[in-house]
Amino acid sequence: MFRISLDKEKCIGCGACSAVCPANFEMGEDGKAIVLKSPVEVLGCNKLAEENCPNRAITVEPSASPKEQSLKEQ
């Protein structure tokens, strides 16, 4: 699983993410990007969106499995 985060403060609304990964990014009414699904099971084009964001507003990172998460909470 992968967690996709978007920092709206850093997003300049260039649309690069939605251009390279329209399956998981779209532009909102405010002109800024929206992540459609997070977490995701497959990295897919989300990494391209992260790499193409000029302001580094997108972060893609592995999310802990439910088993790992329960171990962290103990």
Summary of the structure (lengths in Angstrom):
residues: 74
radius of gyration: 13.2
end to end distance: 21.2
largest distance: 42.2
contacts: 196
relative contact order: 0.31
helix: 27%
strand: 23%
